[in-house]
Every structure is written in C-alpha cells, then in structure tokens.
Amino acid sequence: MKFLQTILDAGGFDRMISRLAHEILERNQGVDELVVIGLRTRGEFVALRLAAKLGDIEQQQVHTGVLDVTLYRDDVRNHLRQPEVRATDITFDLNDKHVILVDDVLFTGRTVRAALNALMDLGRARSIQLVVLVDRGHRELPIRADFIGKNVPTSRGQEVRVRLREVDDTDAIDLVSIEE
C-alpha cells in the first residue's frame, strides 16, 4: 500500500461534519422524529459526532444507534474466515422515524444494501437518508447518498482510508494505492 495524498485533515473533517449537519437540518426542518444510525465501525463514530452536532445546533438530544450488517452482507460466504459479528445497538423505535444512516465511504453500494435490509427487519421508517463522508464511485448497485461530505473519484487500484481519532488517534481522509 502506498500513500498518495491527504484529502482532508482534522480541521476540514470538523467543517465537513458541521456542513453535513446543517444540510440534514435544512432538508428535515429540524430533528423532530429524526434518528441517527451509524454502520460499524467508522460509521458509528461519525454518526455520534453528527448527532452531537445536530443536538448542539437544535438544543435537543438526537437518538443514535449502531448497526452491524455482517450477517446481511451478500459476500459473507465468500470469505474463508468466520465473520466477526458485533452487536447492533438500537434501543429506540424506528417506526415512522426519519433515519439518518451514516457510513464513512460509499463504494459499491453493497454495505448500504445490507444496512437497508437490516433496518427493514427493525421497523418501518418514514424515510431513510444516507450520509457518507466520501463517495468514491464504482457503484455495483443503484444506490446513492443523500448527503456527501466529499466526492473523490478513484481508480480500482486505489482506496480511500478514513482515520478517526476514536479508532486511529487522528482525523484524516487519505487516498492510498493498493496496487504494487
């Protein structure tokens, strides 16, 4: 793996979260009936930050949850090792809520498809809106994000790496080459 460039540093990261929060508030006219759910692992921490920003702006707590889609993935049988299933943590009713589904990078769309299936098993949301920090293209399914932090066109030989202080001790978004 070869580092190519930093797409976003910590300061830009905070500004991106603020902008996304304001866009969500504008579209939803506030946080009433709004819940934020992050996809494990990095989506969960982005969701917590986004919900905190929404709550600060609106002076109202926003329910947050974490969704693990491991068993909903269509490629789980293709891996030789046993998949690591972690808990979904959603302690509130999704019925008739506007769900803000948060992930770090949108690529093929398969993780989002799995998340939609998992959410449908948990209740009937009024709407599901997808937030991603980075849309890198190369979709295999007809899925698009409602809110995008940054579009980063990539080749198949590149990856977008999101680093978060909760996991990686720093906030940054990097572009790396995976071709040797």
C-alpha positions as CSV (number, residue, x, y, z in Angstrom):
1,M,0.0,0.0,0.0
2,K,1.4,3.4,-1.0
3,F,0.2,6.7,0.4
4,L,-0.9,9.1,-2.3
5,Q,-2.4,12.2,-0.6
6,T,-4.3,13.5,2.3
7,I,-7.7,14.5,1.1
8,L,-8.9,16.1,4.3
9,D,-7.2,17.0,7.6
10,A,-8.7,17.3,11.1
11,G,-9.8,20.9,10.6
12,G,-11.5,20.0,7.4
13,F,-13.1,17.0,9.0
14,D,-14.8,19.1,11.6
15,R,-16.0,21.6,9.0
16,M,-17.4,18.7,6.9
17,I,-19.4,17.3,9.9
18,S,-20.8,20.8,10.6
19,R,-21.8,21.3,6.9
20,L,-23.5,17.9,6.8
21,A,-25.4,18.6,10.0
22,H,-26.7,21.9,8.6
23,E,-27.7,20.2,5.3
24,I,-29.6,17.5,7.2
25,L,-31.4,20.1,9.4
26,E,-32.4,22.1,6.3
27,R,-33.8,19.1,4.5
28,N,-35.6,17.7,7.6
29,Q,-36.6,21.1,9.1
30,G,-35.1,20.2,12.4
31,V,-34.5,17.0,14.4
32,D,-38.1,16.1,15.4
33,E,-38.7,12.4,14.5
34,L,-35.0,12.1,13.4
35,V,-32.7,9.3,14.5
36,V,-29.1,8.8,13.5
37,I,-27.7,5.3,12.9
38,G,-24.0,4.5,12.2
39,L,-22.7,1.5,10.5
40,R,-19.9,-0.3,12.4
41,T,-17.1,0.6,12.7
42,R,-16.2,4.1,11.5
43,G,-19.8,5.0,10.6
44,E,-20.7,4.6,14.2
45,F,-18.2,7.2,15.4
46,V,-19.2,9.6,12.5
47,A,-22.8,9.1,13.5
48,L,-22.1,10.0,17.1
49,R,-20.3,13.2,16.1
50,L,-23.0,14.1,13.6
51,A,-25.8,13.5,16.2
52,A,-23.9,15.7,18.7
53,K,-23.6,18.5,16.2
54,L,-27.3,18.2,15.3
55,G,-28.2,18.3,19.0
56,D,-25.9,21.3,19.7
57,I,-27.5,23.3,16.8
58,E,-31.1,22.4,17.7
59,Q,-30.6,22.3,21.5
60,Q,-32.3,18.9,21.5
61,Q,-31.0,15.4,22.0
62,V,-30.9,13.2,18.9
63,H,-31.3,9.4,19.3
64,T,-28.3,7.5,18.0
65,G,-27.7,3.8,17.3
66,V,-25.2,1.4,15.8
67,L,-26.0,-1.2,13.1
68,D,-23.9,-4.2,12.4
69,V,-24.7,-5.6,8.9
70,T,-22.2,-8.5,8.9
71,L,-24.9,-11.2,8.5
72,Y,-26.8,-9.2,5.9
73,R,-23.9,-8.9,3.5
74,D,-24.2,-10.9,0.2
75,D,-20.4,-11.7,0.3
76,V,-20.3,-13.2,3.8
77,R,-20.0,-16.7,2.3
78,N,-17.1,-15.7,0.0
79,H,-14.7,-15.2,3.0
80,L,-12.8,-18.1,4.3
81,R,-12.6,-16.9,7.9
82,Q,-15.6,-16.8,10.3
83,P,-17.2,-13.3,10.1
84,E,-16.9,-11.2,13.2
85,V,-20.5,-10.3,14.2
86,R,-20.8,-7.5,16.7
87,A,-24.0,-6.2,18.3
88,T,-26.5,-3.9,16.8
89,D,-27.3,-1.2,19.4
90,I,-30.6,0.5,18.6
91,T,-32.7,1.0,21.7
92,F,-35.5,3.1,20.2
93,D,-38.4,2.5,17.8
94,L,-37.7,3.2,14.1
95,N,-41.3,3.1,13.1
96,D,-42.3,6.4,11.4
97,K,-38.9,8.0,12.1
98,H,-36.6,9.7,9.6
99,V,-33.5,7.5,9.8
100,I,-30.2,9.2,9.0
101,L,-27.9,6.2,8.0
102,V,-24.2,7.1,8.3
103,D,-21.2,5.4,6.8
104,D,-17.6,6.6,6.1
105,V,-17.1,5.6,2.4
106,L,-19.6,4.7,-0.3
107,F,-18.1,2.4,-2.9
108,T,-20.0,-0.5,-4.5
109,G,-23.2,0.1,-2.5
110,R,-23.3,-3.5,-1.1
111,T,-22.8,-2.4,2.5
112,V,-25.7,0.1,2.2
113,R,-27.9,-2.6,0.6
114,A,-27.2,-4.8,3.6
115,A,-27.9,-2.0,6.0
116,L,-31.3,-1.3,4.3
117,N,-32.2,-4.9,4.7
118,A,-31.2,-4.9,8.4
119,L,-33.2,-1.7,9.0
120,M,-36.3,-3.1,7.4
121,D,-36.1,-6.0,9.9
122,L,-36.1,-3.5,12.8
123,G,-39.1,-1.4,11.8
124,R,-40.8,0.7,9.1
125,A,-39.1,4.1,8.9
126,R,-40.8,7.0,7.3
127,S,-37.6,7.6,5.3
128,I,-34.0,6.5,5.3
129,Q,-31.5,9.1,4.2
130,L,-27.9,8.1,3.6
131,V,-24.9,10.2,4.7
132,V,-21.4,9.4,3.7
133,L,-18.1,11.2,4.3
134,V,-16.7,10.1,0.9
135,D,-18.3,8.9,-2.3
136,R,-15.6,7.2,-4.3
137,G,-17.7,5.9,-7.2
138,H,-17.7,2.4,-8.7
139,R,-21.2,1.5,-7.8
140,E,-22.4,-2.0,-8.4
141,L,-25.9,-1.4,-7.1
142,P,-28.3,1.5,-7.8
143,I,-27.6,3.3,-4.5
144,R,-26.8,7.0,-4.0
145,A,-26.1,9.1,-0.9
146,D,-28.4,11.9,0.1
147,F,-25.6,13.8,1.8
148,I,-22.0,13.6,0.7
149,G,-19.0,15.1,2.5
150,K,-16.7,14.8,-0.5
151,N,-16.7,13.1,-3.9
152,V,-13.4,11.5,-4.6
153,P,-13.1,9.8,-8.0
154,T,-10.8,6.8,-7.6
155,S,-9.4,4.0,-9.7
156,R,-10.0,0.4,-8.8
157,G,-6.4,0.3,-7.6
158,Q,-6.9,3.0,-5.0
159,E,-8.7,3.1,-1.7
160,V,-10.0,5.9,0.5
161,R,-8.9,5.5,4.1
162,V,-10.9,7.3,6.8
163,R,-9.0,7.8,10.0
164,L,-10.9,8.8,13.1
165,R,-9.5,9.8,16.5
166,E,-11.7,7.2,18.3
167,V,-10.0,4.4,16.3
168,D,-6.9,5.8,14.8
169,D,-5.9,8.6,17.2
170,T,-6.3,11.3,14.4
171,D,-8.9,12.6,12.0
172,A,-8.0,12.5,8.3
173,I,-9.1,11.1,5.0
174,D,-6.3,9.7,2.8
175,L,-6.1,8.3,-0.7
176,V,-3.8,5.3,-1.0
177,S,-2.7,3.0,-3.8
178,I,-3.3,-0.7,-3.2
179,E,-1.6,-1.8,-6.5
180,E,2.0,-2.9,-6.1
